[in-house]
Amino acid sequence: MQEAPFYTELAEGPDGGSAAWCQTSDGVRIRVGHWPARISETQAAPKGTVFLFPGRTEYIEKYGPAAGVFTQAGYAMLAIDWRGQGIADRLLEVQATGHVRAFDDYQQDVDAALDYARAHDLPRPWYLIGHSMGGAIGLGAVLRDVPFSAAAFSAPMWGIRLAPWQTPLAKVLTALTRVLGIDHWRTPGTFAQTYVLKNGFEGNKLTTDAGMYAFMQRQMIGAPALALGGPSMRWLGTALESCAGMAQRPAPALPACVFYGSDEEIVSTRSIDARVQSWPSCEKHVIAGARHEIMMETPQIQTMFFDTVLALFARHR
């Protein structure tokens, strides 16, 4: 595992952060970021490690502020650049398009991150936070018994928000483009330019906090290599298939909590509600006025999220 670039200043996280390249079992190079737990006179040993699974288009440095919360609370934190985004290997010649061959391929990225954690003896117990697409990948990991002691989900992509007429159309178009060999094309209505630079703060779907939106914009301007545009038709097709498949699986027994905003416009809140209804050990929190990025929302919403998550983790050490 070789040292990888890490944008320390852009991350605005705690001291000690670093990144490394990891090779997956199918030969893709991903990047893993790690912040060690903060040890003090009152906190003699780490409480565990938080595995933070980012969403589509995201990257390790976006979660520098979250790392500050967890390391201050005594946890190490590990985050991942999934294949096809951040500065992990991009999978298409047109690198601005988010792409994956099959959604299950992300589990090979999870396995590579777990190998890194074992090789570096990251403190246990291990906990999961999954945001958006990372929530879907995280649920997939939980369903195959990756050893997390508890999990928290932020607007998990257990379904994609589509109008009723869009769902069958998306299935037809993604299947057709696959047959025609053009499923590397971006999905209609999406762009090569990353969302936070294409769209100003007013009317955005991510956060009501102007400061956090500016934080994301600074990162994209400061490190353009991290930017990613819209997804490919292949990504959409395999994501829809994966969400539908996981919806048919029994809920895990893992203690968990899930958050989403009342103004969510990206993932399907009906799919979240349906999953939680069948998951007795999962608490649901709907945040009034919040949008998609709970960890990038106002300070009050962030505090509510992190306090709840830390309390959950503390109950399951």
N, C-alpha and C positions, 0 to 999 in steps of 0.2 A: 504494500500500500504506500504510494508515493504522496508527498505533500502536494496539495492543489492550491491554486489561487484562492484567496479569501479577502473580500473587500471590507476590511475592518472598519474603516471610517464610515462607509455607507451603511453598514449594519447597525450602527449606533447601539451596540450591545455591550455586555460586560467584558472586562479584560479576560484574556486567556483563550479567546476563540480561535479555532484553526479549522482547516479543511484538508481532506485527503481524497485521492482517487481510489475508487474500488472497481474491480472487474466483476461483472455478473457471470453467471454460469453459461450464458449464451454469448459472451464476449463483448458486451456493451460496457463502456466506461461511464460510471456515474460518479457524482461527488457527494461526499458526506461531510457535514459540518458538526463540530463538537465544542461545547462549552463545559468546562469542569464545574462541579458544585463549589460554592463558596464556603470555605471552612473558617470558623471563628471560635472564640473562646466558648461561646454558648452553643455552637454547632460543631461537635467534635468529629462527626463522620457523615458522609453523604447519606441522604434518605432514599436514594434510588436514581434512576435515569428516566427522563421523559423523552420518548421518541415522537418528534413532531413531523407529521406527514403533511406536506403542503398541498395546495390545490393546483389545478391546471394553470399554467403560465408562471407559477411561483418559483421561488429559489431560496436558498438557505438564508441569505442576508435579510430577507424581508422579516424574519422572525428574531432579529437581534433584540428588540425590546422585550419580546416574550422570554427570551433566554435570560434577560436581566431579572425578570420576575422569578423564574424557576431557580436560577442559581442562587439568588438572594435567599430563597426559601430552603436551600440546602439540597437541591436536585441538580444533577448533571443534565444537559440537554443535547440531543442529537437530532439533526434535521437533514433532509435529503434533497438533492437535485434529481428528480426523476429522469429517466431516459427521455430524450426529446425536448428537454427544457433546462433552464438555467444554463450552466456551462457543462452539463453532461453531454454525451454524444447526441447530436441531432440526427434524426433518422431519415431525413429527406434532403435532397439537393436544395430545395427552397426552405431554408432554415427558419424562416419566420412562421411556418405552419406547424402547429402542434400535431404530432402523429405518433401512433403506436400500431404495431402489427395486430396485437391481440391484448385486450385489457389485462388478462392474466399475466402477461409479461411483466407487469409492474411488481408482481410477487417475487420475481427474480431480483429486482432492485431491493425489495424488503430483505430478502435473504442475504444479499451482499452487505447491507447495513447491519444486520444481525451478526454476520461474521466479523465485521469491524468492531462491533461492541464487545464480542467475546474476546477477540484478539487483544483489545485494549483494556479488558477486564472492567468495563464500565459498571458502576455500582448497581446492585439490585436492591429491591425489586424494580422491574421495568414497567413503565406506564406508557399509554398511547394517547396522543391528541391527533385527530384527523380533521383537516379542514377541507370542505368541498370535495374535489376529486380525491384528496387524501383521506377523506372519510369513507369513500367507497373502497379504496385500497386497504384502508385500515380494517374495515369490516371483513373484507376478504381474508386478511391476515388472521383476524380473530376466529373466523369460521374454520380456519385450518390449524387452529390451536397454537399459534405463536404465543409464547409465554408472557403475556401481559397480565398484570395484577388488577388493573382497572383501566377504563378508557373514557375519554371525553371527546365529543364530536361537535364541531362548529359548522353549521349549515352543511351537513354531509350530503354528498351527491348520491343518495340512494334512489334517485330518480332525477331526470332533467325536466325543468319546467317547460312544457310545450302545451300549446292549445290543443283541444281534443282532435281537431282536424290535422294538426301537424304530426302527431305521433305515427299514424299509418303512412303518411306521406314520407316521413323521414325513413321509415323502415324500407319502403319501396326504393327510394332514391339511393340509400346507402347500399342496398343489395345490388341495384342496377350499376352503380359506379364501380362496385367491386368486380362484377362480371365483365364490364367494359375496360377494366384496368386503369381507371381514372380516379380511384378512391383516394389518391394522394391530393386531389384538389381540395381547396378550402371549402368549408360549408358556406352556402349562400348567406349573404348578409354579414359576413365577418371580414376582417381586414388583416393585412400584413402588419400594420402598426399596432403596437401593444395598447391595451385598453386605456390606461391612465394617461397616455400621451395623445391618443386619438380623441379622448373625451375630457372636457374640463370638469371641475368639481360640481358645478350646478347640474342637477339632474342625473348624477352618476348612480349606478346600481350597487356600489360597493360599501360606502360609508357616509355617515352624516357629519363626520369630523373633518374639517378642512385641513387641519394640521397633519392628520394621518394621510390624507390624500396627497398632500404636498410631499410627505416623506416618501411615498411610493414613486412619485414623479421624480424626485431627486435621485433615487436609486436608478431609475431607467435612463436618466440623462447622464449620470455618473458612470454607469457600466452598461452600455448598450448591448454587450454580449449576453446579458441576462434576459433581454426582452424576448417576448414571444407573442405572436399574433393569434389569429383564429385557428380552430382545429380542422383537421382533415375530415373528409367524409368517412374514411376508415376509422378514425378515432371515434366519431359520432356513432357509427354503426356498432362497433364493438363495445362502446360504453353503454349504449342502450341494451344490448344483449346481456351484459354483465349485471346491470341493475335489475333487469327482469329476472335473471337467474337467481340472484341473491335474495330477491323478494320471496322466492319460493322456499328458501331454506329456513329451518327452524331458528328461532332467536338463540344466541349463545347465553350461557349462564353468567357471563362476566359482569361485574358491577360497572355501571356506565352512567353517563349523563350526556344529554344532547341539547344544544342551543341553536335557535335560529331566530331571525328578526321578523317582526310582524310585516315588514315591508320587503321581504325576500322576493327577488324576481329572477333568480338564476337556477336554483335547484327546486325540485318538487317537494313542497311541504306536506302534501298528501302522502307521499311515499315515506317521509320521515314519520308522520303520525301513525301510519299503518305498521311500520316496523316497531315503534315504541309500544304500541298497543299489545304486541305479542311478546314483549321483552320486559318481564316484571321487574328485573333488576336495573332497568334504565330509567332515569329521571328525565323529564322533558321540561325545558325552560324556553318560553316564547317571550322575546324581549320587545316591548312596545317601542315602535319607532325606529328600530334597528334595521339595517340593510344586511347585505351578504357577509361582510367581513367583521365578524364579532370581535376578533382580536385587534382590529384596526378601527374600532368605533370610538366613541367618546370615552374620556377617562372613567366616567361613572360606569359605563357598560363593561369596559375592560376589567375594572375592579370586581364587578359582580361575577364576571366569567371566571377570572383567575381565583378569586376567593372560593367559589363553589368547587372548582376543579381541585384546588389544593386540599380542601376539606375531604373530597372524595378519595384522593390518593392517600391522605393521612389515615383514613378508616381502613385502608387495605394494604398495610405494610407487612 
